[in-house]
């Protein structure tokens, strides 16, 4: 379970990382950033789609490879 301090830290990381990631995007299709409970940031091509049956978000990474991640691992999804 994520404590309030870890949530605050994850939010701060997102607030600091997003502007620098946006500056590097340079004319691509819409990308989304998924903030994960462990502090990692996943940048996706297009909006991640939630699969209600499986309880996961399906996405395509920056390299074009498809992936999925459990709903409980995702803290926040934002468009950049």
C-alpha positions, -999 to +999 in steps of 0.1 A: +000+000+000+013+034-009+017+059+020+007+096+017+044+105+016+051+082-013+020+095-032+033+131-026+067+121-039+052+104-070+032+135-077+062+157-074+082+135-097+055+137-123+053+175-120+090+178-124+094+152-152+065+161-174+078+195-186+112+181-196+095+151-214+072+175-232+101+195-244+116+164-260+084+152-278+088+173-310+056+168-331+046+132-324+011+118-320-004+122-286+015+105-259+005+097-224+026+093-192+015+066-167+029+072-132+033+039-114+033+031-077+070+022-077+079+057-091+085+047-127+070+066-155+058+049-187+055+070-218+029+055-242+019+061-278-018+070-277-041+067-247-038+035-227-070+015-230-085-001-198-096-038-202-123-041-176-125-079-178-087-084-172-083-054-149-053-041-169-043-011-190-031-020-225-007+004-241+019+007-268+053+019-256+075+045-273+093+017-292+059+005-306+058-027-285+025-035-269+023-039-232-001-042-203+000-033-166-024-040-137-048-013-127-035-014-091+000-005-103-011+028-120-013+059-099-020+085-126-023+088-164-018+122-180-016+134-216+015+153-226 
